[in-house]
Amino acid sequence: MTDSVSILLVGCGAVSQLFYAPTLRELKRHGIVYIEGVVDPLEKARTNLGRELGAPAFSSLEKGLKCRPKLVIVASPPKFHREQTEMCLRSETHVLCEKPLASNAADARAMAEAARESGKLLAVGHYKRFMPAHWVLRDCIEKKTFGALQHIEMAEGGKFGWPAATDSFFRPEQTPGGVLYDIGVHVLDLILWWLGEPERFEYQDDRRDGLEANCVLTARFANHASLRLRLSRDWPTPQCYYFRFERAGIHCRVNASNFLELSFEGLEPGFAARLTQPAAPKPTSAAPSLETNAQSFIAQLENVCKAIRGEAPLEATAEDGVNVMNWIEQCYARRIPLSEPWNEPPPQESANQSDRAEVSP
């Protein structure tokens, strides 16, 4: 256990219960991490999660930091991210901050600067970067495996189903944004990771006096690829990303971490493929599948631990979190009213497709 990274988990809400707790248990089983404790102001939440993880429970971050963890996972509501992250950095502790990095771009930039000054790592919880399907798509774009990318059509969301402990997701005084600020963080990060900053874009949403439940983003990039993104909290969507290349089309189902569907012009039918490890020259058995959604969450924390030990670079940095927050604020600043959720009726197959998707934070 001498090489284990000691971890303090801050925030015992849904994302910690559903994702960080299983991740910590698995990495602890392999000797990669040691759990110093959990922190939450709510006694019931911290007691239950502490008992589940076999770790002490603290009522405040100040008390938890006395254990001197090497890494703090900040999984509290976004309005606390800057204060808690900077407190950890001043205590000479590395930080993995759950998405979004901050409530606004200014706070995100301040957090990134604080990390640079401290010499400690600040990672951001963009775990979808670790899904094998998303890595394959990035390679296809960069290497032009099927020719140049021409267009991406992305649609994600549906009736809000995240098991939140409070109604803060829907209260403007608690959060600066709606669906774009929520699930949009992951999607925008993927787009920036795949394509870089757009040359131009247009953003529409249905915000009135509250928070947007539906939005549409269109953009064009330096490689001439175009994008149309639709996000919703109350309208059925196909739950799918479609990539049109010169010589092929690829469907990537939301949260189907190791699964892609390929189609080629003039060739019927298409191919539905589960991604596996590269086959040996003379394979003797089926190649093992690559990671699932939950395993991608594990891969994220494992990457942070390797970066702390100097064995690998961070895959999702504070600067990546800043870039997403910058784009979100630009979208809100240029907002065009959206009169209808979509420009066409909801697809009939969306309900069945969404049933296949795994839960996502």
N, C-alpha and C positions, 0 to 999 in steps of 0.2 A: 504493500500500500504506500510505499515511500514516494512513488511517482504519481499517486492519485492527486487530482486537483480538488481541493476542498471548496465546497460550494454552499452559498447561502441563497435560498429562494425567497424573494420578496413578492408577496401577493399570493393569496391562496384561492383565487377565483377559478372560473371555468377553464381558462387556458392552462393553469397550473394543474388542476385536477385531471383534465383530459389528456394533456400532452406532456407537461414537464415532469409530473410525478412518474408516469411510466418510463419516460426517458431516463430520469435519474436512477430509478431502480435497475434498469437494464445496464447502464454504464457502471453503476456501483458493483453489480454482479461480476463484471469483467475487470474490476479494480481500476477503472479509469477515473472515477470520481469518488469523493467521500462527502456525505451530506452533513454539513455543520448545523443546519437548522432551517426553519421556515419562519417567515415574518408576516403578520397580518394584524390590523387593529381589532378585528372581530375575533373574539375568543373561540367561538365554535368552529370557525373556518380554520384557524391556525392549529387548534387542538386536533381536529380530525385529520388534517393533512400531515401534521407532525407525527401522529400515531401511525398513519399509513406508511410513512417513510422511515419510521423508527428514528426520528430526529427531534431535538429540542424545538419548542415553539416560543417565539418572542413576540411581544406586543409592539415593538418599534424597531426600526432599522438601527438606531443607535445601540440598542442592546444586542442585536444580532452581530454587529460589526466587532463587538468585543471578542468574538470567537476568532477574529483575524482570518476570515476566509480568503482564499486566493482569487475566487471569482464570485461575483454576485449576479444572480439573474433577476433583473427588475421586470416583474410581470404584473405590476400594479396598474391602475388606470392611467392613461397618458398624461393627465394633468399633473401627476406626481413624478413623471420620468426625469425631468431635468433636475429637480431638487435632489432626488434620491441618487441619480447617477453621479452628480457632482460630489455628493457626500461620500460616495464610495471611492471615487477617484482621489479625493483629498486623503482618504484613509489608505491610499496606495493599494487599491484593490481593482482588479480587472472587472469589466462589466459586460454582460450580454443583456441588452435592453430589448424587450419585446416591442413589436411594431404597434403603432407608428412610433418612430424614435422620439417624437415630442408632439406637443399640441400645436406647434407652429414652426415655420422654417427658422425664425430667429433663435428660438430655443434650441433647435436641432444644431444650428451652426455653433452656438455657444457650447453645447455639449461636446461637439467634435473638437473644438479648440481646447476645451478643458482636458480632453483625453491627450491631445498632443503635448500640452504643457506638463501633464503628469507623467508622461512616458508609459502609461498603461494602455491596454487594449480596450477599445469600445466597439463591440460587435452589435449588430442590429438583427432582430429576429425575422429575417426574410427567408424563412425555411424552404419556401418553394423553389429556391435556387438549387436545392439539393435533390430534387426529384430527377431521376435518370431521364425521363421523357423530355424534360426541359433542357437538360444538357445535350441530348441528341438533337433537339431542334436548333439549339445555338450552333452546334457543329454544322448542321445542314445549311444554316444561313451563312456562316463564315466561310465554309469550304465550297459552297455552291454545289453540293452533292447532286441535287436535282435541278441545277440551273439557278438563276437568280431568283430571289424571293420577289414576288409581285404584290401580294396582298395578304393581310391577316384580318380575319373576321373573328372577333372574340365576344362571347356572351356568357355571363356568369351571374348567378343569383336566383332568387325566388322568394317565397315567403320566409321571413326572418325566423330562424330556428335556433340561433345560438343560445345556450342555456345561461344567459347573463343573470347575475345575482340582483341587479337593479335595472331601472329603466333609463340609465344614463345614456344609452345609445341613442335615445330619442329626445333628449332634452338639450336644446341649444345652449343653455347655461352650463351644461356639463361637458359638451363636446363641440368642436368648431365645425364639424361636418357630418354628413350622413353616409350614404353607401360608398361614395368615392373615397372618403376618409377611412372607411372601414375595410371592406374587402378590396377596394380599389388600390390600397397600398401595395398588396402583393402583386396585383396585376400590373400596375405601373412600374414596379421594380423589375418585373420580368421583361417588360417592353424596353426599358432603359438598358437592361443587361444584354438583351438580344440585339438591339438596334442603335442604342445611343440616343442623344437628344433629338427630338423631331425638328425638322426645318420650319414647319408650321403646323398648327392644330386649331381645332374648333371644339368648344365644349358646350353642351346643353344639359340642363337638369330641370327637375320639377319643383325645386325649392320655392316656397312662398314665404310664410313667416316662420317656418320651422326648419327642418333638415331635409335634404333631398333623399327620396326613396328610389328614384330612377335617374339615370344619366346616360348620355351618349357622347363619346369622344371620337373624333376623326382626326387623322394626322397623316403627314407625309414625311419621309425620312431621306437622308442624303443618298442612300442606295436606290432611291426612286420607289421603294416599297410604300404602300399605303396601308392604313389601319382604320378599322371601325370597331369600336369597343362599346358594348352595352352592359350596364350593371343594374341590378334591381334588388330591392328588398321585398317586393310584393307582387311581382309579375313573373310568370313562368318563363324560363330561358332554356335554350338547348344545353347549357352547362358544357360548352365545348369551345375550343380554339381551333380555327381552321386556317392552315397555311397553304397558300397557293404559290407553288414554284413554277418555273418554266416547263418542267417535265413531269411534275407530280403534285398531288395534293395530300396533305397530312392532317388528319383529325386528332386532336389531343383533348381527351375528356378531362374535365376539371377534377383534380385530385386523383386521377388514375395514374399514379406516379410512374409506373413502369409499363405503360400500355399505349400504343399508337396504332392508328389505322391509316393505311396508304392506298391511294388510288392513282392509276396511270391512264392517261388519255388513250383511248382505243383498246384498253384492256379491261375486260369484265371477268369476274368480279374483282373487288379490291382485296387488300390483305389486312387482317387484324393481327397484330403482333405483340406478344409480351416480351419485353426486353430481358435479355439474359446476359450472363458473362460470356465473353468471346469463347467460341467452341475450340477445343483442341484440334490439331491437324487430323487426328484419328480419334474422334470422341467415342468413349465407351459407355457414356450414360448421358442423360439429358442435362443440359447446362442449367445451373441454378438461376432463378429469376433475380433481377435486380430489386432495389429497395421498393417497399410500399410507402404509402403516405406517412405512416407512423415512423417507419425506419428513416425517412428523410429528416424527420425532426431529430432523431437520434444522431444522424450524420452531421447535422448543424452543430449540436453541442460538442460532438467529438472533434469537429474542426476547430472550435474555439479552444478546446483543451490542448490540441496539438499546437495551435498558434501560441498559447501561453508558454509551452515548453520549447518554442522555437523550431518546431518540426514542420510547420506548414504556414502559409500566409492565410489571413482571414479571407473567407470567401464573401462575406457580407459585412462591409465596414460602416463606420459612422458616416463617412462621406456618401455612401450609397443611400443611407437613410435621409441625409440632407437633400440629396437630389430628388428623391420622391416627394419630400415635403415642399420643395421649391415648385415642382410641377403641379402639385395639388393646389397650392396657393395661386399659381398662375391661372389654373382652370377656374377657380372661384372668382378671380378678378375679371376674367373675360366671359363670365357666364352668360349664356343666351337662354331665355325661358324655353322649356320643353313642354308643349301643350299635351302631348300624348306619350305614354311610355316608349313605344316603338313606332316605327313607320309601317309595320305590317302586323297581322294577327299573331298571337303567340303560337309557336310550333306545336303540333299535336303530340310529337314524340318526347317533348321536354320532360314530362313527368316520369316516364320510364327511364330516361337517361339520367335524371338527377338521382334516382334511386340507386344508381351504380356508384355514385360519387361518395367518397368517404367524408366524414365531418372535417371541417377545416377551421382553424382559429382566425 
